[in-house]
Amino acid sequence: MVTSDNTSSRPPVSARSTPPRDQVVVITGASSGIGHATALAFARRGARLVLAARDTDTLAPVVAACREAGAAAALAVPTDVTDAEAVGKLAQAALGAHGQIDVWINGVGVGAVGRFDETPLAAHRRVVEANLIGHLHGAHAALRHFRERGRGTLINLISIGGWVPAPYAAAYTASKFGLRGLSQALRAEVFDLPKVHVCDVAPTFVDSPGLSHGANYTGSNIRPPIPMVDPRRVARSIVALVDRPRAITWVGAAAAPGRLAQAIAPQWLGGAMQRLTRWALRRAQPAPRTDGNLFAPSQGTQIDGGQRQANQHALGTVVAAGVLGLAIGIWAGGRRKPARHPVE
């Protein structure tokens, strides 16, 4: 299920005055997962691609695959998005090669899973730097050009984590909540520019290599016991925003129930998620504690994480349990009597 919520009263105006084959699309985090899938999706439209990730070797096969898929051009620009100067050079490389940028996709996303006080502070900081500050750097470079040109689409990958906090991923949650605020503020700033758009894509759990590439301080193998979204489905939603921009695009069946539960019974939802996560970690196989790709680039270029098949039959169970649990939580909350305070 893909749903959307256009939070602006401004009617959507397509930024696509440039034919798809001539569009210049910058994608950060392009070496694997959603970024890789998105690069291929735009390549099949014949776009001119500027692809960024930290490692040249992982970008090279993605560039080759995009050219084979039909991209009019594909350029690799190794970039660490936590470095503002490097992101500025990425924008200059795109402008130098093509003279314009039509779409900028902030696709970098890293995570550190572990109890907050057992996760190194350096890991927490790095997650926020990549997921929030890195997006801020990209937005700054893109919107300066879009404002001068009078058109352009900025797309931020937020995830449902910007609305529903995740226990054992506190820095990730903080970065996504912050990114949600950044996007809302930027949408307000460009309200008077009808052909400049700031769009958010918020998928639920995605079957990308992100979990295996990310930092893990739990001592357990991480395999979410919930249905997972195909990264290609997220990529199609991203591409669709170029033709029909909108504020928020949700991807995944659990997005609506999750937001509803957070709005109605946040304490109950937090407790339920904490218990589910602890249960999954206790059942998991042991795994070494690792910094993952926080401080060094991942080497894989896969789109899939390989966990979707294991979870494909879980949807009915999860949805049914979620609805039942939400109903019980709301019922219990409604029946709980307020504490009596003595009259002073």
Secondary structure by P-SEA (a helix, b strand, c coil): cbbbbcccccccccccccccccbbbbbcccccaaaaaaaaaaaaaccbbbbbccccccaaaaaaaaaaacccbbbbbbcccccaaaaaaaaaaaaaacccccbbbcccccccccccccccaaaaaaaaaaaaaaaaaaaaaaaaaaaaacbbbbbbbccccccccccccaaaaaaaaaaaaaaaaaaaaacccccbbbbbbbbccccccccccccccccbbbbccbbbbcaaaaaaaaaaaaaccccbbbcccaaaaaaaaaaccaaaaaaaaaaaaaaaaaaccccccccccccccccccccccccccccccaaaaaaaaaaaaaaaaaaaaaaccccccccc
